[in-house]
Amino acid sequence: MTTGIVAKFQGIYIALYSAYDDNGEVSRERAKKLARYYASTGVKGLYVGGSSGEGILQSVEERKAMLEAVMEEVKGELTIIVHVGANSTRDSVELSKHAEQCGADAISAVPSIYYRLSEAAVENHWQEMINSSSLPFIIYNIPQTTGFNLPVPLLRKLAAQDKVVGVKMSGESTFDLQQYKEAGGDDFLVFNGPDEQFLAGRIMGADGGIGGTYGVMPELFCALNQLFLQGRIQEAQSLQNVINGIIKKLIGYPSLYGACKAILQLRGIETGQPRLPLLPVRPEHQDSLIELNQEITAAIARYAHVGERHA
């Protein structure tokens, strides 16, 4: 049985994509339509402004506009975690305060990127955000892009604070994931980050997942999570293999996010092109994207019987 903060937050969270108009500007209308689309898929919530949302490529005002649109559309329906990490601690604090004003459920952040920061600098960066609002804080560990791998002693130190409730573990080591869960304790959230090893993460102690490829196949990740909860591990492994085949194709395009946005466009959900330097797909990819969308749709139909809603 799960209790407390884990019970409140555990489950499947889509790392929400950016939503731009045809001129590349943030579109509140498209952001609302995207959030509404996901509200009917069975996911627990949305992770707004992270890697998939291109938050690092947007201005503070653009990030605020995305969140405001999402909150206007699905506040109270979905649990909203807001990524507030930015290069500047000042910007991160501003985004933290804004998230609280909007009524978000929690905030999260990577370390500052580009500079190779000391452990003390990263701790201070996060602490400023923690202190700036009353919202729960979820550490975002993604060492392959930030160059900083969260040390267990630092996690343990931060987790001693009531407001620090979990970690989004996007590093590739399930051993590290297990160590974070052990260090944080039963009432400390650990979210699996690498989509291709969702099942492994759950088996090693993750309480749920936050992922970018979830956005084109949320039903499959909800089904995978349900199979795990039911103890149907062999079936779950088979589904993870299906998902991984899809992911392998997605990462073969000029950019993962360009491919995911193109697939959503095939479904009538316009989100614009990814922001440069992230590349869009090219016209010659259209036929293969249509085939991939059909493959995903067929897989969703095959696993529809598993189902899950807010589990």
C-alpha positions in Angstrom: 0.0 0.0 0.0 1.3 3.5 -0.9 0.7 6.4 1.4 1.3 10.1 1.5 3.2 11.9 -1.3 3.8 8.8 -3.3 0.1 7.9 -3.5 -0.6 11.5 -4.6 1.9 11.6 -7.4 2.7 8.1 -8.6 1.7 7.1 -12.1 2.3 8.1 -15.8 3.2 11.7 -16.7 3.6 12.9 -20.3 6.6 15.2 -20.7 4.5 17.8 -22.6 5.8 19.0 -26.0 6.1 22.6 -27.0 3.1 24.2 -28.8 4.0 26.9 -31.4 2.0 28.6 -34.1 3.1 28.5 -37.7 5.5 31.4 -37.0 7.2 29.6 -34.2 5.6 31.6 -31.4 4.0 29.9 -28.3 0.4 29.2 -29.1 -1.9 29.1 -26.0 -4.7 27.7 -28.2 -2.5 24.8 -29.4 -1.2 24.2 -25.9 -4.7 23.9 -24.6 -5.7 21.5 -27.4 -2.7 19.4 -26.7 -3.4 19.2 -22.9 -7.0 18.4 -23.6 -6.0 15.6 -26.0 -3.9 14.0 -23.2 -6.6 14.4 -20.5 -8.6 11.6 -22.1 -5.8 9.1 -22.3 -5.6 7.8 -18.8 -2.4 9.5 -17.7 -1.9 10.9 -14.2 -0.5 14.2 -15.3 1.8 16.4 -17.4 5.4 17.5 -16.9 5.5 21.0 -18.4 8.5 22.8 -19.7 11.1 20.0 -19.6 13.3 18.6 -22.3 10.4 17.5 -24.5 8.8 20.9 -23.9 11.9 22.7 -25.1 11.8 24.8 -21.9 15.6 25.5 -22.1 15.1 27.0 -25.6 12.2 29.3 -24.5 12.2 32.7 -22.7 10.8 33.0 -19.2 7.6 34.6 -20.6 7.1 31.9 -23.2 7.4 29.2 -20.5 4.9 31.1 -18.4 2.5 31.3 -21.3 2.7 27.5 -21.9 1.9 26.8 -18.3 -0.9 29.2 -18.0 -2.6 27.7 -21.1 -2.2 24.2 -19.7 -3.6 25.2 -16.3 -6.5 27.0 -17.8 -7.4 23.8 -19.7 -6.8 20.9 -17.3 -6.2 22.2 -13.8 -7.9 19.9 -11.4 -8.1 17.1 -14.0 -4.5 16.3 -14.4 -1.6 16.6 -11.9 0.8 19.2 -13.2 4.5 19.2 -12.5 6.4 22.2 -13.8 10.0 22.2 -14.8 11.4 25.5 -13.7 15.1 24.8 -14.3 17.0 27.5 -16.2 20.6 28.6 -16.6 20.0 31.5 -14.3 18.9 30.8 -10.7 17.0 34.1 -10.8 14.9 32.9 -13.8 14.3 29.6 -12.0 13.1 31.3 -8.9 10.8 33.5 -11.0 9.3 30.4 -12.7 8.9 28.7 -9.4 6.9 31.5 -8.0 4.8 31.7 -11.2 4.1 27.9 -11.0 2.7 28.4 -7.5 0.6 31.3 -8.5 -0.9 29.2 -11.3 -1.9 26.4 -9.0 0.6 23.8 -10.2 1.0 20.7 -8.0 4.8 20.6 -7.9 8.0 22.0 -9.4 11.1 20.3 -10.7 14.5 21.4 -12.1 17.7 20.3 -13.7 21.0 21.9 -12.6 22.1 24.9 -14.6 23.6 23.8 -17.9 26.8 24.8 -19.8 28.9 25.6 -16.7 30.3 22.6 -15.0 29.1 23.4 -11.5 30.4 22.1 -8.2 28.1 20.1 -6.0 27.7 23.1 -3.6 26.7 25.3 -6.6 24.0 22.9 -7.7 22.7 22.5 -4.2 22.4 26.2 -3.8 20.7 26.5 -7.2 18.1 24.0 -6.2 17.7 25.4 -2.7 16.9 28.8 -4.0 13.9 27.3 -5.9 12.9 25.2 -2.9 12.8 28.3 -0.7 10.9 30.4 -3.2 7.6 28.6 -3.1 5.5 26.3 -0.9 5.2 23.7 -3.7 6.8 20.2 -3.5 10.1 20.0 -5.3 11.3 17.1 -7.5 14.9 16.9 -8.4 15.6 16.3 -12.1 18.7 14.2 -12.7 19.8 13.9 -16.3 23.6 13.7 -16.3 23.9 12.9 -20.0 22.8 16.5 -20.8 23.8 18.5 -17.7 27.2 16.8 -16.9 26.1 16.5 -13.3 25.1 13.1 -11.8 23.3 13.5 -8.5 25.4 12.1 -5.6 23.4 10.0 -3.1 24.6 12.0 -0.1 23.3 15.2 -1.7 20.0 13.5 -2.5 19.8 12.3 1.1 20.6 15.8 2.4 17.9 17.5 0.2 15.3 14.8 0.9 15.5 15.6 4.6 13.5 18.7 3.8 9.7 18.2 3.7 9.3 20.1 0.4 11.8 17.8 -1.5 9.6 14.9 -2.3 11.2 13.1 -5.2 13.6 12.7 -8.1 13.0 12.4 -11.8 15.8 9.9 -12.7 16.7 10.2 -16.3 20.1 8.8 -16.0 20.6 5.4 -17.6 21.6 3.4 -14.5 18.8 1.5 -12.8 21.3 0.8 -10.0 21.4 4.6 -9.3 17.6 4.7 -9.5 17.4 1.9 -6.8 20.0 3.7 -4.7 18.0 7.0 -4.9 14.8 5.2 -3.8 16.6 3.5 -0.9 18.2 6.8 0.2 14.9 8.7 0.0 12.8 6.1 1.7 9.3 4.7 1.0 7.7 8.1 1.0 10.2 9.6 -1.5 9.1 9.6 -5.1 11.3 8.2 -7.9 10.2 8.7 -11.5 11.7 6.6 -14.2 13.1 8.9 -17.0 14.4 6.6 -19.8 11.3 5.5 -21.7 13.0 2.5 -23.1 13.6 1.0 -19.7 10.3 2.0 -18.0 9.6 -1.6 -16.8 13.2 -2.0 -15.5 12.8 1.2 -13.6 9.5 0.1 -12.1 11.0 -3.2 -11.1 13.9 -1.4 -9.4 11.6 0.8 -7.3 10.4 3.7 -9.5 6.9 4.9 -8.5 6.0 5.9 -12.0 7.4 7.5 -15.1 7.8 10.8 -16.9 8.7 10.6 -20.6 8.8 12.3 -23.9 7.8 9.4 -26.2 4.8 8.9 -24.0 3.3 11.8 -25.9 2.6 9.7 -29.0 1.6 6.5 -27.2 0.4 7.4 -23.7 -2.1 4.5 -23.8 0.8 2.0 -24.2 2.7 3.3 -21.2 -0.5 3.3 -19.1 -1.1 -0.3 -20.2 2.6 -1.2 -19.4 2.2 0.3 -15.9 -1.0 -1.6 -15.3 0.6 -4.9 -16.4 3.4 -4.2 -13.9 0.9 -3.4 -11.1 -0.9 -6.6 -11.8 2.3 -8.7 -11.7 2.0 -9.7 -15.3 5.7 -9.3 -15.9 6.1 -11.4 -19.0 3.3 -9.6 -20.8 4.8 -6.3 -19.6 8.2 -7.3 -21.0 6.5 -8.0 -24.4 4.9 -4.6 -24.4 8.1 -2.9 -23.4 9.7 -4.6 -26.4 6.9 -3.3 -28.7 7.4 0.2 -27.3 11.2 0.0 -27.7 10.7 -0.9 -31.4 8.7 2.3 -31.8 11.3 4.4 -29.9 14.1 3.0 -32.1 12.2 4.3 -35.2 11.5 7.6 -33.6 15.1 8.4 -32.8 16.0 7.6 -36.4 14.6 10.9 -37.6 16.5 14.3 -37.6 15.1 14.9 -34.1 12.9 12.9 -31.7 10.7 15.8 -31.0 10.3 16.7 -34.6 9.1 13.1 -35.3 6.7 13.2 -32.3 5.2 16.5 -33.4 4.8 15.2 -36.9 2.9 12.2 -35.7 0.6 14.3 -33.6 0.0 16.4 -36.7 -1.2 13.3 -38.5 -3.8 13.0 -35.7 -5.0 16.5 -36.2 -3.0 18.0 -33.2 -1.0 20.9 -34.4 2.0 21.9 -32.2 4.3 23.5 -34.8 7.9 22.7 -35.6 10.5 22.1 -32.9 12.6 25.2 -32.2 16.0 25.3 -33.7 18.6 24.0 -33.2 16.2 21.0 -32.9 15.5 19.8 -36.4 12.1 19.2 -38.0 11.4 16.1 -40.1 11.7 16.5 -43.8 9.1 16.0 -46.5 10.7 12.7 -47.6 9.9 11.3 -44.1 6.1 11.7 -44.5 5.4 8.2 -45.7 7.4 6.5 -43.0 5.8 8.6 -40.4 2.4 7.6 -41.6 3.4 4.0 -41.3 4.8 4.5 -37.9 1.7 6.3 -36.7 -0.4 3.3 -38.0 2.0 0.9 -36.2 1.5 2.9 -32.9 -2.3 3.0 -33.4 -2.5 -0.7 -34.0 -0.4 -1.4 -30.9 -2.7 0.8 -28.8 -5.7 -1.2 -30.1 -4.0 -4.5 -29.2 -3.5 -3.4 -25.6 -6.7 -1.5 -25.1 -8.1 -4.3 -23.0 -5.4 -3.7 -20.4 -6.5 -0.2 -19.8 -5.6 2.1 -16.9 -6.9 5.3 -15.5 -5.0 7.2 -12.9 -3.3 4.1 -11.5 
